[in-house]
């Protein structure tokens, strides 16, 4: 099998973010039709985004995601509330990780019991919708040791950080770097364009390249068009699109053992 693949990953899927993504998803589908090649996507679904509405209560989102599953896309559990409700940080390191780097590191401080409870609630919502829950991705890719232990006790197939996919329950890792933008302001979008070019150059020979999109990217022409053009470019240079689960099932078993990395530092992550 050709070992050059990419995964198009849509983060923060919720009833309120579908309108952000819809035009982009339609553009990707049209691109695939034009090229005669379906482009599958991995949808990172938040069961109750910021406590503003459960996915299972949204008829619109359920219809969309049911249709995407039938097309061969993948749904992945992405936190539960996608917000950090833990007590205020006490150390400078925690203040940086939880207030500067992100305000949404929901699973960064959780003990095993609390992490497990949220995972169970998330799986229950997926079950209520009839959706499989193969993978789990923590918001901002931040996971505590308690979260890791809770994941190992549950029927998830993989988790991830910025640079790796981790098979569960073993937590053995495969290099799978991500390109991600920070698009909340004009200067961040400008910097992201520069950084993403450097990331692409660095990771262009990776067996799997992950494109980590967020709803805010879809609200600005610069970032929206960047992702669309990057997908087209990757297809032109011969990378094949796969969901993350499909890559683990189909391509990753062929990789040599030295493609596996050791467990990542628990605090290392991305924007």
Secondary structure, 3 states (H helix, E strand, C coil): CCCCEEEEEEEEECCCCHHHHHHHHHHHHHHHHHHCCCCCEEEEECCEHHHCCEHHHCHHHHHHHHHHHHHCCEEEECCCCCCCCCCCCCCHHHHHHHHHHCCCCCCCCCCHHHHHHHHHHHHHHHHHHCCCCCEECCHHHCCCHHHHHHHHCCCCCEEECCCEEEECCCCCEEECCEEECCCCCHHHHHHHHHHHHHHHHHHCCCCEEEEEECHHHHHCHHHHHHHHHHHHHHHHCCCEECCHHHHHHHHHHHCCHHHEECCCCCCCCCC
